[in-house]
Amino acid sequence: MSEILRKQFLRHVAQTSPAPQLIEVERAEGVFFYTPEGKPYYDLISGVSVNNVGHGNKAIIEAVQRQVADYMHIMVYGEMVERPQVEYAKLLADTLPDPLDSVYFLNSGAEAVEGALKLAKRYTARTEMISMRRAYHGSTHGAMSMMGAPEGEEWKNAFRPLLPDTKAIRFNCIEDLSLITERTACVLCEPVQGEAGVVPPQNNYLNALRERCSEVGALLIFDEIQMGMGRSGEMFAMQKYGVTPDIVCLAKAFGGGMPLGAFISSHEIMSTLTHDPVLGHITTFGGHPVCCAAGLAAMRYLIDNNVVVDVERKGALYEELLQSHPAVKQIRRNGLLLAVELGSSDKLYRIMDLFIEEGILSDWFLFCDTAFRISPPLVISDDEIRDSVRIITKCLDRL
Ligand SMILES: Cc1ncc(COP(=O)(O)O)c(C=O)c1O
């Protein structure tokens, strides 16, 4: 990277941490991205679970090019009939369990969460909103209010006041379900916790949560922003666990690499947003036709190429190849999302440096800085899994 580019990046592109990785990207293909010097990196983050269909996927490129040539932005969301939105909404309604058949498109995950919270308040006419400890739902004020406490206090405290009448309960804890009451508008829950360091549900927890919400009339919102679109080994994690929420939030891989989010509910619940007041939730760019065309092409690609069927096997292969290394204390996994536990943040920071040296892009988790993430594009081949494990092992050996 040239010194000028590096300086301009640091000076003019707003930073989110004091130590950005500073790797220049020239192009990306499949499970790799390349620097201008031609150094390949295995992308084991996938833009944080975004590039499920792989970089440079021809189906997505063609869909985007076609849509860009036809039309881009016309009018704020919900006013005009735009074919990419309608076709994507229909495919989602056909794939998701009943009665999830009404899709509100937005631009990002945090916005999907914001919309879902507003819908729940509006539909139930209640105000209390419950989330799970060690949950991450986005960085806007509303989504951040739902970040699990007390672990999230490090972030939340700096930005108060946030939304009132929110509280966090323990994920997988049946006892805490009694904290959900007739006052509760909604419970927001990732069916598999991502940023907590990959924590799957246990002991029928999601069924019990569903039952408790129905009992007291609170809406159950699933945040499938990280796990949806195949990462869990089913198209949606709710299908893996056989539990249907009242609202589901999608983003990340949902846009096939373009910025797109949505909250999806039944026609009955969603229709409350059309009145009292009208235009109570609106967006200029939400459901942008180019993003919908990309997302639709990505979902069709997953279906037509049976990509999701192989996800569990590929995740298990990573687990099998890594679990016996002495530096690995534990592997927590759901589909193709793995947290490889090293038991120490010092080791974690060290291995991140070694990964960069050896050509692996990985990451840790917001609420778990002792484990590294493996969440490659779902299209990764068995040979690529074995080869990336060879490099990871080389780095583990050097710890
Ligand atoms: C589970 C979950 N929900 C919500 C979000 C926020 O999505 P976005 O960054 O698109 O606002 C994320 C992002 O990491 C996430 O992992």
The ligand as a MOL file (V3000), in Angstrom:
LIG
                    3D

  0  0  0     0  0            999 V3000
M  V30 BEGIN CTAB
M  V30 COUNTS 16 16 0 0 0
M  V30 BEGIN ATOM
M  V30 1 C -27.0800 -10.4720 15.3380 0
M  V30 2 C -26.8780 -9.1110 14.7570 0
M  V30 3 N -27.8960 -8.2340 14.7420 0
M  V30 4 C -27.7590 -6.9990 14.2190 0
M  V30 5 C -26.5580 -6.5810 13.6840 0
M  V30 6 C -26.4330 -5.1810 13.1320 0
M  V30 7 O -26.4250 -5.1980 11.7460 0
M  V30 8 P -25.8790 -3.9150 10.9360 0
M  V30 9 O -24.4180 -3.8180 11.1950 0
M  V30 10 O -26.2220 -4.1900 9.5010 0
M  V30 11 O -26.6240 -2.7200 11.4680 0
M  V30 12 C -25.4710 -7.4690 13.6830 0
M  V30 13 C -24.1620 -7.0390 13.1390 0
M  V30 14 O -23.1120 -7.5710 13.4340 0
M  V30 15 C -25.6280 -8.7570 14.2360 0
M  V30 16 O -24.6170 -9.6370 14.2590 0
M  V30 END ATOM
M  V30 BEGIN BOND
M  V30 1 1 1 2
M  V30 2 1 2 3
M  V30 3 2 2 15
M  V30 4 2 3 4
M  V30 5 1 4 5
M  V30 6 1 5 6
M  V30 7 2 5 12
M  V30 8 1 6 7
M  V30 9 1 7 8
M  V30 10 2 8 9
M  V30 11 1 8 10
M  V30 12 1 8 11
M  V30 13 1 12 13
M  V30 14 1 12 15
M  V30 15 2 13 14
M  V30 16 1 15 16
M  V30 END BOND
M  V30 END CTAB
M  END
